[in-house]
Amino acid sequence: MSHQSENDPPSESPLHDDSLDEVSSIDPMDLYPLDEVSSILGDIADQVIVEVKSEVAALQDMRPTRRSGTRSYIDRPYAESEQGLLNDYFVENPVFNGTNFRRRFRMRRPLFLRIVEALDKVMSNVLLLYLMVEVLLSAG
């Protein structure tokens, strides 16, 4: 344990070194030309990419593969289901009331019908625009 007494001359602080001032005044652009720096950085990037790809490939080889066979196809009656929804909710005397509609679709029936009406208008305009473009392209 060394304590500095008052009679000892002050020593140089290890935190400050005059030689660091000289190093910090060097411009890195004076050491290497820009094209050489970009070449070095490009080489480093290429090496990193190769290493990452090899690590990914190694990890994929370690991943367990699942062989469950082919998927089974379940034939669902979509048209009948759609008709069932229409009969249950959108006819003059629906099977389910407005409370059931709101619980299932998370909105009131009038709001749902306004959305459907707005989408119908937008889609008819898109169809009309598509037909106009087709006519113009076939005429030109």
C-alpha positions as CSV (number, residue, x, y, z in Angstrom):
1,M,0.0,0.0,0.0
2,S,1.7,3.2,-1.1
3,H,0.5,6.5,0.1
4,Q,1.9,9.7,-1.3
5,S,3.2,12.1,1.4
6,E,3.1,15.8,1.1
7,N,6.9,16.0,0.6
8,D,6.9,13.7,-2.4
9,P,6.9,15.4,-5.8
10,P,3.6,15.0,-7.7
11,S,3.7,12.2,-10.1
12,E,2.2,12.1,-13.6
13,S,-1.4,11.0,-13.5
14,P,-1.8,7.7,-15.4
15,L,-5.1,9.0,-16.8
16,H,-3.5,11.8,-18.9
17,D,-0.8,11.0,-21.4
18,D,0.6,13.7,-23.8
19,S,1.2,11.0,-26.4
20,L,-2.6,10.5,-26.8
21,D,-2.9,14.1,-27.9
22,E,-0.6,13.4,-30.9
23,V,-2.6,10.3,-31.8
24,S,-5.9,12.0,-31.7
25,S,-4.7,14.7,-34.1
26,I,-4.1,12.1,-36.9
27,D,-6.7,12.1,-39.6
28,P,-7.7,8.6,-40.5
29,M,-8.3,9.6,-44.1
30,D,-4.5,10.3,-44.3
31,L,-3.7,6.7,-43.3
32,Y,-5.8,4.9,-45.9
33,P,-7.5,6.0,-49.1
34,L,-11.3,5.8,-49.2
35,D,-11.4,3.1,-51.9
36,E,-9.0,0.9,-49.8
37,V,-11.2,1.4,-46.7
38,S,-14.4,0.5,-48.6
39,S,-12.6,-2.5,-50.0
40,I,-11.5,-3.7,-46.5
41,L,-15.1,-3.1,-45.2
42,G,-16.5,-5.0,-48.1
43,D,-14.2,-8.0,-47.4
44,I,-15.2,-8.0,-43.8
45,A,-18.9,-7.9,-44.7
46,D,-18.4,-10.8,-47.1
47,Q,-16.7,-12.8,-44.4
48,V,-19.5,-12.1,-41.9
49,I,-22.1,-13.1,-44.5
50,V,-20.3,-16.4,-45.1
51,E,-20.1,-17.1,-41.4
52,V,-23.7,-16.3,-40.8
53,K,-24.9,-18.5,-43.6
54,S,-22.8,-21.4,-42.4
55,E,-24.2,-20.9,-38.8
56,V,-27.8,-20.8,-40.2
57,A,-27.2,-24.0,-42.2
58,A,-25.7,-25.7,-39.2
59,L,-28.7,-24.7,-37.1
60,Q,-31.1,-25.9,-39.7
61,D,-29.4,-29.3,-39.9
62,M,-29.8,-29.6,-36.1
63,R,-33.6,-28.8,-36.3
64,P,-35.7,-31.9,-35.9
65,T,-37.8,-32.6,-39.0
66,R,-41.4,-33.6,-38.7
67,R,-42.7,-36.2,-41.0
68,S,-46.4,-36.4,-40.5
69,G,-47.3,-37.5,-44.0
70,T,-49.6,-35.9,-46.4
71,R,-52.3,-33.5,-45.3
72,S,-55.9,-34.8,-45.4
73,Y,-58.5,-32.8,-47.3
74,I,-61.8,-32.1,-45.6
75,D,-64.5,-31.2,-48.1
76,R,-66.6,-28.4,-46.5
77,P,-69.9,-27.3,-47.9
78,Y,-69.1,-23.6,-48.2
79,A,-72.1,-22.7,-50.4
80,E,-74.5,-24.3,-48.0
81,S,-72.8,-22.6,-45.0
82,E,-73.1,-19.2,-46.7
83,Q,-76.8,-19.9,-47.3
84,G,-77.2,-20.9,-43.7
85,L,-75.7,-17.6,-42.5
86,L,-77.9,-15.7,-44.8
87,N,-81.0,-17.6,-43.5
88,D,-80.0,-17.2,-39.9
89,Y,-79.2,-13.5,-39.9
90,F,-80.1,-11.6,-43.1
91,V,-83.6,-12.6,-44.0
92,E,-86.8,-10.7,-43.2
93,N,-87.5,-13.0,-40.2
94,P,-84.0,-14.1,-39.1
95,V,-83.5,-17.1,-36.8
96,F,-81.3,-15.1,-34.5
97,N,-82.1,-11.6,-33.2
98,G,-79.9,-8.5,-33.1
99,T,-78.3,-9.5,-29.8
100,N,-77.1,-12.8,-31.2
101,F,-75.9,-10.9,-34.3
102,R,-73.9,-8.5,-32.2
103,R,-72.4,-11.2,-30.1
104,R,-71.3,-13.2,-33.2
105,F,-70.0,-10.4,-35.4
106,R,-69.1,-7.8,-32.7
107,M,-71.1,-5.0,-34.3
108,R,-74.7,-4.1,-34.7
109,R,-76.5,-5.4,-37.8
110,P,-77.2,-1.9,-39.3
111,L,-73.5,-1.0,-39.1
112,F,-72.6,-4.3,-40.8
113,L,-75.1,-3.6,-43.6
114,R,-73.7,-0.1,-44.1
115,I,-70.2,-1.6,-44.4
116,V,-71.4,-4.1,-47.0
117,E,-73.2,-1.4,-48.9
118,A,-70.1,0.8,-49.0
119,L,-67.9,-2.1,-50.1
120,D,-70.4,-2.9,-52.8
121,K,-70.2,0.7,-54.1
122,V,-66.4,0.6,-54.1
123,M,-66.2,-2.7,-55.8
124,S,-68.7,-1.7,-58.5
125,N,-66.5,1.5,-59.2
126,V,-63.4,-0.7,-59.3
127,L,-65.1,-3.1,-61.7
128,L,-66.2,-0.2,-63.9
129,L,-62.7,1.3,-63.9
130,Y,-61.2,-2.1,-64.8
131,L,-63.7,-2.5,-67.7
132,M,-62.8,1.1,-69.0
133,V,-59.1,0.3,-68.9
134,E,-59.6,-3.0,-70.7
135,V,-61.6,-1.2,-73.4
136,L,-58.9,1.5,-73.8
137,L,-56.1,-1.1,-74.0
138,S,-57.9,-3.2,-76.5
139,A,-58.7,-0.1,-78.7
140,G,-55.1,1.1,-78.6
